[in-house]
Amino acid sequence: MEKAGNNRETTEVRLRAVEPSDVDRLYLWENDRKIWPFGGTRAPMSRHQLWEYASNYDANPFSAGQLRLMIEVATDDGDDKGIATCGVLDLYDIDPVNSRTMVGIMVAPQWRGRGIAARALKAAGEYCRDTLALATIAAEVAADNLPSIKLFGEKAGYSAVGRRPSWYRRADRFADAVLFQKNLC
């Protein structure tokens, strides 16, 4: 087991479909303006939009072209054992013809620094390879997002394969985009 801070132990990391009960949590995360620059969000999302997504979930990622998954960890805090939802992972631009997908990930601040994101990316890669029969998974990360650069470049086994200069606007400056890629087979 991995020590998880706040006297919590985390064991396995699981990915699951979005449920209507996740709407309030997603609403808070999607509308956290501090993380917008790193995820490409430009406008607030309503609870209604998130409810519609959860209620009309398309279980075929090939027809939808995307798949949002909630990240869960099993916790063990003495007598308090359970499951905690601690983040979200998105597969997008799913391309079965070229056997590839893009991935984005967000772990809630109180759960960061525990290896959850690297384990969630590993689970997503296995799902993409074993279930979706995809050969490649990739991520585009802003060069000033140092935790994500470290995650993809060091912890999750992705390789930096390209760079887009001045790709993300940051008020009075720009940040490069770094493209990371991982072959799954």
Protein Blocks (a to p, Z undefined) as FASTA:
>chain_A
ZZeejhiacfddddddddfklmmmmmmmmmmmklmmmnopabdcdfklmmmmmmmocfbf
klnopacddddddddehjagcdddfbdcddehiafknopadddddddfklgonlmmmmmm
mmmmmmmmmmnopabdcddddfklmmlmmmmmmmnopacfbdcehkbcghjaccdddddd
ddfZZ
